[in-house]
Every structure is written in structure tokens, then in C-alpha cells.
């Protein structure tokens, strides 16, 4: 919206406030006090943040000290591993996840056989018994599920053999 210019003929009067040095000094002090007050409002939040970081650091040091004092080095790693594998097994519903994680522990082909042959034999026996059952129990879905598990365990055994062979050649594990 256009404004009218101040003048005597159109009825618009211009009012002007002129500040001297004293007023300007007072206004500058007021603005500085306002800015300082705004900055000081955040100081408690900064103190709380620094305290929280300090508390977290102290808790970490205390936890590490307890960990070393109780000699829990291998046990905590095993607890975390078991919890992770249990969670993955629960989410995926695949019982072979835990056995796949144990593959890296095998040192020889015999260890691979110990890890997987008994499970393969148990699953093959279960499949054989399933095939002898009548129809509602002996369904194609149940047979396919068992056949998939047998295949997975045979594949894990094969990968275990490859891992052992790789360890023998390089002294390091693939898994």
C-alpha cells in the first residue's frame, strides 16, 4: 500500500526523535544487557551437558575397571555373541545361523565333521521317518523344509572344509 509523503498540504505530519550521546549510550547498554541475559540463560544447559559427559565418562571407567577386576574378557564377548545369535535366530527363524557362526572355530576337517555330520544325520533320519507317515503329517511342505535344512547343513559343512583348507594355507580364517 502506498504511503503519502509528509507535507503541509496533505495532512501527514512527520514526527522525528533525535537521540543524543547520553540516550545512545543508555540504549547500547540496554541492548548489551539483553544479549548478555540471553547468553546467560543457556549456561545451566551447558553445565548439565558437561556434567552428563563427565558422568558418562566416569561410568565407563568404572565399568571397565569392574570388567578387568572380575576378569570377564571372554565371557562378555560370549554373552554378546549368544544374544546376537539368539536375536537373529528369532527374527529369521533359521536354526542354522548359530551353527554358521561356529564354523570359524573348526581347525581341521574332523572338527567340521563333528560340527555338522550329526545334525545332517538327525535331519536325514527325521526325513526318512516323515516319509513313512500318513498324508496329513507327510506333506510336501514338511518334506521340502527338512530337505532345505539338510542342504543348508551340507553347505555349511562344505564351507567349513574350505575355511579349514584356507587356514592351513594362510594361517588366517575366512570367517
C-alpha positions as CSV (number, residue, x, y, z in Angstrom):
1,X,0.0,0.0,0.0
2,X,1.5,3.4,-1.0
3,X,2.3,5.9,1.7
4,X,1.7,9.6,1.5
5,X,4.8,11.8,1.7
6,X,4.8,14.2,4.7
7,X,3.9,17.7,3.9
8,X,1.7,20.6,5.0
9,X,-0.8,20.3,2.1
10,X,-1.9,16.6,2.5
11,X,-2.3,16.4,6.3
12,X,0.5,14.0,7.0
13,X,2.8,15.1,9.8
14,X,6.3,13.5,10.3
15,X,7.4,13.0,13.9
16,X,11.2,12.6,14.5
17,X,13.0,11.5,17.7
18,X,16.6,12.6,17.8
19,X,18.9,10.8,20.2
20,X,21.9,12.5,21.8
21,X,25.1,10.8,23.1
22,X,23.5,10.1,26.5
23,X,20.5,8.3,25.1
24,X,22.6,6.4,22.6
25,X,24.9,5.2,25.5
26,X,21.8,4.1,27.5
27,X,20.3,2.3,24.5
28,X,23.6,0.5,23.8
29,X,23.9,-0.6,27.5
30,X,20.3,-1.9,27.4
31,X,21.0,-3.9,24.2
32,X,24.2,-5.3,25.6
33,X,22.4,-6.3,28.9
34,X,19.7,-8.0,26.8
35,X,22.3,-10.0,24.8
36,X,24.2,-11.0,27.9
37,X,21.0,-12.1,29.6
38,X,20.1,-14.3,26.6
39,X,23.6,-15.9,26.7
40,X,23.4,-16.5,30.4
41,X,20.0,-18.3,30.0
42,X,21.9,-21.1,28.3
43,X,24.6,-21.5,30.9
44,X,22.7,-24.1,33.0
45,X,22.2,-26.2,29.9
46,X,25.9,-26.1,29.2
47,X,26.7,-27.1,32.8
48,X,24.2,-30.0,32.6
49,X,25.7,-31.2,29.3
50,X,29.3,-31.1,30.6
51,X,28.1,-32.9,33.8
52,X,26.4,-35.6,31.7
53,X,29.5,-36.2,29.6
54,X,31.6,-36.4,32.8
55,X,29.2,-38.8,34.4
56,X,29.2,-41.0,31.2
57,X,33.0,-41.0,31.2
58,X,33.1,-41.9,34.9
59,X,30.6,-44.7,34.4
60,X,32.6,-46.0,31.5
61,X,35.8,-46.0,33.6
62,X,34.0,-47.8,36.5
63,X,32.5,-50.4,34.1
64,X,35.9,-51.0,32.5
65,X,37.6,-51.3,35.9
66,X,34.9,-53.8,37.1
67,X,35.3,-55.7,33.8
68,X,39.1,-56.0,34.3
69,X,38.8,-56.7,38.0
70,X,36.4,-59.6,37.5
71,X,38.3,-60.9,34.5
72,X,35.3,-61.1,32.3
73,X,37.1,-60.6,29.0
74,X,35.9,-63.7,27.2
75,X,32.6,-64.1,29.0
76,X,31.2,-60.7,27.9
77,X,32.1,-61.3,24.3
78,X,30.4,-64.7,24.5
79,X,27.3,-63.2,26.1
80,X,27.0,-60.6,23.4
81,X,27.6,-63.2,20.7
82,X,24.9,-65.5,22.2
83,X,22.4,-62.7,22.5
84,X,23.1,-61.6,18.9
85,X,22.7,-65.1,17.5
86,X,19.6,-65.7,19.6
87,X,18.1,-62.5,18.2
88,X,19.0,-63.3,14.6
89,X,17.6,-66.8,15.0
90,X,14.4,-65.5,16.5
91,X,14.0,-62.9,13.7
92,X,14.8,-65.1,10.8
93,X,13.5,-68.4,12.2
94,X,16.6,-70.1,10.7
95,X,18.2,-72.6,13.2
96,X,21.4,-72.8,11.0
97,X,22.5,-69.3,11.9
98,X,24.1,-70.4,15.2
99,X,25.9,-73.3,13.5
100,X,27.2,-71.0,10.8
101,X,28.7,-68.8,13.5
102,X,30.5,-71.8,15.0
103,X,32.2,-72.6,11.7
104,X,35.2,-70.3,12.4
105,X,36.1,-72.4,15.4
106,X,36.9,-75.5,13.4
107,X,40.6,-76.2,13.0
108,X,40.5,-79.5,10.9
109,X,38.2,-81.3,8.6
110,X,37.4,-83.6,11.5
111,X,36.1,-80.6,13.5
112,X,33.9,-79.8,10.6
113,X,32.5,-83.3,10.6
114,X,31.9,-83.1,14.4
115,X,30.0,-79.8,13.9
116,X,27.8,-80.9,11.1
117,X,27.6,-84.6,10.4
118,X,25.4,-85.4,13.5
119,X,22.9,-82.7,12.6
120,X,22.8,-83.9,9.0
121,X,22.3,-87.5,10.1
122,X,19.5,-86.4,12.5
123,X,17.7,-84.4,9.8
124,X,18.0,-87.2,7.3
125,X,16.6,-89.7,9.8
126,X,13.7,-87.2,10.5
127,X,13.1,-87.0,6.8
128,X,13.1,-90.8,6.4
129,X,10.6,-91.1,9.3
130,X,8.5,-88.3,7.8
131,X,8.2,-90.2,4.5
132,X,6.8,-93.2,6.4
133,X,4.0,-91.2,8.0
134,X,0.5,-90.8,6.5
135,X,-0.5,-87.9,4.4
136,X,-1.5,-85.1,6.8
137,X,1.8,-85.3,8.5
138,X,3.8,-86.3,5.4
139,X,3.1,-83.2,3.4
140,X,5.3,-81.8,0.6
141,X,5.8,-78.6,2.6
142,X,7.2,-80.5,5.6
143,X,9.5,-82.6,3.3
144,X,10.7,-79.5,1.5
145,X,11.5,-77.8,4.8
146,X,13.6,-80.7,6.0
147,X,15.3,-81.1,2.7
148,X,16.2,-77.3,2.7
149,X,17.7,-77.7,6.2
150,X,19.7,-80.7,5.2
151,X,21.0,-78.8,2.2
152,X,21.9,-75.8,4.4
153,X,23.9,-78.0,6.8
154,X,25.7,-79.8,4.0
155,X,26.6,-76.4,2.5
156,X,27.8,-75.2,5.9
157,X,30.0,-78.3,6.2
158,X,31.4,-77.6,2.7
159,X,32.2,-74.0,3.6
160,X,33.8,-75.3,6.8
161,X,36.1,-77.5,4.8
162,X,37.0,-74.6,2.6
163,X,37.7,-72.4,5.6
164,X,39.9,-75.1,7.2
165,X,41.8,-75.5,3.9
166,X,42.3,-71.8,3.7
167,X,43.5,-71.7,7.3
168,X,46.0,-74.4,6.6
169,X,47.5,-72.4,3.7
170,X,47.4,-68.9,5.1
171,X,47.1,-69.2,8.9
172,X,44.1,-66.9,8.8
173,X,40.4,-67.7,8.7
174,X,37.9,-66.5,6.1
175,X,35.2,-66.4,8.7
